[in-house]
């Protein structure tokens, strides 16, 4: 319900934009646009809510990327010791393990976006199986989604976005 799609320049192409803070949003065609869940003035796009967060269970970055996170992208820094005026004291006390190891720090505090390529070959390479299975046993079933179902749903949103783009082009041509 909160994931959107966006057409990016090559080599990325179409991507799925997962939920982030409003200030980090790069803009995407939302699955609820224009009125799937009701009138836009009555329904807000979900952002960083527990039901839509889609915890990614980790991240990988190069040394240069970590340096960029620390020096540029993340207010208050990415690595300890943290600037106390931003983090309000000892931030290690304030957050769960998911915040630090699951990527919440990156898309919550650093305002980075989480994206998935919609190219089938790239999409499958972005998936990691959570081998401990602890989330499968402790999270409610309603929070689980089969990856094939999610991929099919997001491809449908992409089709709707492509239709929307085409309709806009036709309208512009008629008005010229």
C-alpha positions as CSV (number, residue, x, y, z in Angstrom):
1,X,0.0,0.0,0.0
2,X,2.9,2.4,0.6
3,X,5.3,1.3,-2.1
4,X,5.6,3.3,-5.3
5,X,7.3,3.0,-8.6
6,X,9.6,5.5,-10.5
7,X,11.2,5.5,-13.9
8,X,14.9,6.3,-13.4
9,X,17.5,7.0,-16.1
10,X,19.5,4.0,-17.4
11,X,20.9,1.7,-16.2
12,X,18.3,1.6,-13.4
13,X,15.1,1.9,-15.4
14,X,11.9,1.2,-13.4
15,X,12.4,0.9,-9.7
16,X,10.1,0.2,-6.7
17,X,10.5,2.9,-4.0
18,X,9.9,1.5,-0.6
19,X,8.5,3.6,2.3
20,X,10.7,6.3,3.7
21,X,10.4,9.5,5.7
22,X,8.5,12.3,3.8
23,X,11.6,14.5,3.7
24,X,13.6,11.7,1.9
25,X,10.9,10.9,-0.7
26,X,12.2,11.3,-4.3
27,X,8.7,11.0,-5.6
28,X,7.1,8.0,-7.1
29,X,3.8,6.8,-8.6
30,X,2.0,5.5,-5.5
31,X,-0.1,2.3,-5.7
32,X,-3.1,4.3,-4.3
33,X,-2.9,7.1,-7.0
34,X,-5.3,8.6,-8.0
35,X,-8.2,7.0,-6.1
36,X,-7.6,3.3,-5.5
37,X,-8.1,3.6,-1.7
38,X,-10.5,6.5,-1.9
39,X,-10.3,10.2,-2.8
40,X,-6.8,11.6,-2.4
41,X,-7.9,14.4,-0.1
42,X,-9.3,11.7,2.3
43,X,-6.5,9.1,2.0
44,X,-2.8,9.8,2.8
45,X,0.0,7.8,1.4
46,X,1.5,5.7,4.3
47,X,5.0,6.5,5.1
48,X,7.1,5.2,7.9
49,X,4.6,3.1,9.8
50,X,5.3,-0.3,11.3
51,X,2.8,-1.9,9.1
52,X,4.5,-0.7,5.9
53,X,8.2,-0.4,6.9
54,X,9.4,-3.6,5.2
55,X,12.5,-4.0,7.3
56,X,15.3,-5.0,5.0
57,X,17.3,-7.0,7.6
58,X,20.6,-5.4,6.8
59,X,22.7,-3.5,4.2
60,X,26.1,-3.6,2.6
61,X,28.2,-0.6,1.7
62,X,31.7,0.1,0.5
63,X,34.2,2.1,2.7
64,X,33.6,5.1,0.4
65,X,29.8,4.8,0.8
66,X,30.2,4.6,4.6
67,X,32.3,7.7,4.5
68,X,29.7,9.5,2.4
69,X,27.0,8.4,4.9
70,X,29.0,9.8,7.8
71,X,30.2,13.0,6.3
72,X,27.4,14.0,3.9
73,X,24.1,12.1,4.0
74,X,23.4,11.6,7.7
75,X,22.7,14.5,10.0
76,X,24.7,14.0,13.2
77,X,27.0,11.4,11.5
78,X,26.7,7.7,10.7
79,X,29.5,6.4,12.9
80,X,30.0,6.9,16.6
81,X,30.8,9.1,18.4
82,X,27.6,10.9,17.4
83,X,27.0,14.6,17.5
84,X,24.9,15.0,20.6
85,X,22.9,18.0,19.4
86,X,21.3,15.8,16.7
87,X,21.2,12.4,18.5
88,X,20.2,13.8,21.9
89,X,22.7,12.0,24.1
90,X,23.7,8.4,23.9
91,X,21.7,7.3,20.9
92,X,22.7,3.6,21.4
93,X,20.3,3.6,24.3
94,X,17.4,4.9,22.3
95,X,17.2,2.4,19.4
96,X,16.6,-1.3,18.8
97,X,18.9,-3.7,17.0
98,X,16.7,-3.3,13.8
99,X,17.5,0.4,13.8
100,X,21.3,-0.2,13.7
101,X,21.6,-3.5,11.8
102,X,18.4,-3.4,9.8
103,X,18.8,-0.2,7.9
104,X,16.4,2.1,9.9
105,X,19.3,4.4,10.5
106,X,19.9,4.8,6.8
107,X,16.3,5.5,5.7
108,X,15.1,7.1,8.9
109,X,18.0,9.3,10.1
110,X,20.0,9.7,6.9
111,X,17.0,10.2,4.5
112,X,18.3,7.7,2.0
113,X,15.8,5.9,-0.2
114,X,15.3,2.2,-0.5
115,X,14.7,1.1,-4.0
116,X,14.4,-2.3,-5.8
117,X,15.0,-2.8,-9.5
118,X,12.0,-4.1,-11.3
119,X,14.1,-5.8,-14.0
120,X,13.4,-9.5,-13.3
121,X,17.1,-10.5,-13.3
122,X,18.1,-7.7,-11.0
123,X,15.0,-8.0,-8.7
124,X,15.8,-11.6,-7.8
125,X,19.4,-10.8,-7.0
126,X,18.3,-8.2,-4.4
127,X,16.5,-10.7,-2.2
128,X,18.1,-12.2,0.9
129,X,16.4,-15.1,2.8
130,X,16.3,-14.4,6.6
131,X,17.8,-17.8,7.6
132,X,17.1,-17.5,11.3
133,X,13.4,-17.7,10.6
134,X,12.7,-15.7,13.8
135,X,10.6,-13.1,11.9
136,X,8.6,-15.8,10.2
137,X,7.6,-17.3,13.6
138,X,7.1,-14.1,15.6
139,X,5.5,-11.6,13.1
140,X,1.8,-11.7,12.4
141,X,0.9,-13.5,9.2
142,X,-0.9,-10.4,7.9
143,X,2.5,-8.7,7.8
144,X,4.0,-11.4,5.5
145,X,3.8,-11.3,1.8
146,X,5.0,-13.8,-0.8
147,X,7.7,-12.3,-2.9
148,X,5.9,-13.4,-6.1
149,X,2.7,-11.7,-5.0
150,X,4.6,-8.5,-4.1
151,X,6.4,-8.5,-7.4
152,X,3.2,-9.0,-9.4
153,X,1.5,-6.2,-7.4
154,X,4.3,-3.7,-8.0
155,X,4.5,-4.6,-11.7
156,X,0.8,-3.8,-11.9
157,X,1.5,-0.4,-10.3
158,X,4.2,0.1,-12.9
159,X,1.7,-0.6,-15.7
160,X,-0.7,1.9,-14.2
161,X,2.2,4.5,-14.0
162,X,3.1,3.8,-17.7
163,X,-0.6,4.3,-18.7
164,X,-0.7,7.6,-16.7
165,X,2.5,8.8,-18.5
166,X,1.0,7.9,-21.9
167,X,-2.3,9.7,-21.1
168,X,-0.3,12.8,-20.1
169,X,1.6,12.7,-23.3
170,X,-1.6,12.4,-25.4
171,X,-3.1,15.4,-23.5
172,X,0.0,17.5,-24.2
173,X,-0.1,16.6,-27.9
174,X,-3.7,17.6,-28.2
175,X,-3.2,20.9,-26.5
176,X,-0.3,21.9,-28.9
